[in-house]
Amino acid sequence: MALHLHDNGGARGQHQLPFDGHIDWPAVMKKIAATGYAGPTSLEPMNWGYEHLTIEEFLSQAFEKAGALERLRR
């Protein structure tokens, strides 16, 4: 089992990086933690709206935000 997560600003299925849309990540990760899920967390973002970033910058931000999600879950 694995989670694949993305955020959404509400305009369409944006697949934004976590914390860039409207999802309440502290609440979501608390609920996920309450299930006892201990598997990996992966992101499912698209680069829509991030065209100004290089691929390295985009991946670096994704890595940082994935770590922040993990810290919220622990």
N, C-alpha and C positions, 0 to 999 in steps of 0.2 A: 504494500500500500504506500501511496505517496499523496501529498497535497500539491496541487499546482494553483498558485494564487496570483491574482492581479487586481488592480484597482480600477475604478471607473468614475469619470467625472460627470456622467449622466447624458452626454451628447449622443453616444452610440456605444457599441461594444469596444471600448477604447483599449482595453488591456494595458493600462498605465502601470508604472512602477508603484509599489506600495507607498502610501503616504502622499501621493500626488493627486488623488481623487477624493471621493467622499466617504469611503469606507472607514468605519470606526475600528481601526486595527487593534487597539488595546482590548476592546470588548470582544472582537472576533477571536483573537488569539487566546483570551481567557476561556472562552467557550470551547475552543479546540482543545486546550489543555485539560479542561474538565472531562473530556471524553476518554482521557487516558492515552490518546494517540501519542506515540513516541517515535514515529517514523520520520523520514526526511521531509523537509519543506522545500519546494522548488517554486520558482516564479514562472509565470506564463505571460510576460509582457511583449508588446510589439513596440516598434520604434516610432509609431505614429505620434507626432507631436514632439519627438526628440531629435528631429533631423538636424538640429543645430549642434548636436553632440557628435563627437567622433565615436566610432564603435568602442574604442577603449574607454572613453568617458562614460558611455551608456552602460557598459558592462561593469565598470567600477561602481557606478551608482546602484546598479542592480545588486551587486554583491553586498554593498553596505546596507541596503534596505532589507535584503534577505536576512542578514545578521541581526538587524533590529527586530524583525519579526520573531526570529528564534529567541532573542532575549525576552520578548514579551510572553512567549509561550512557556518559558522555563520558570 
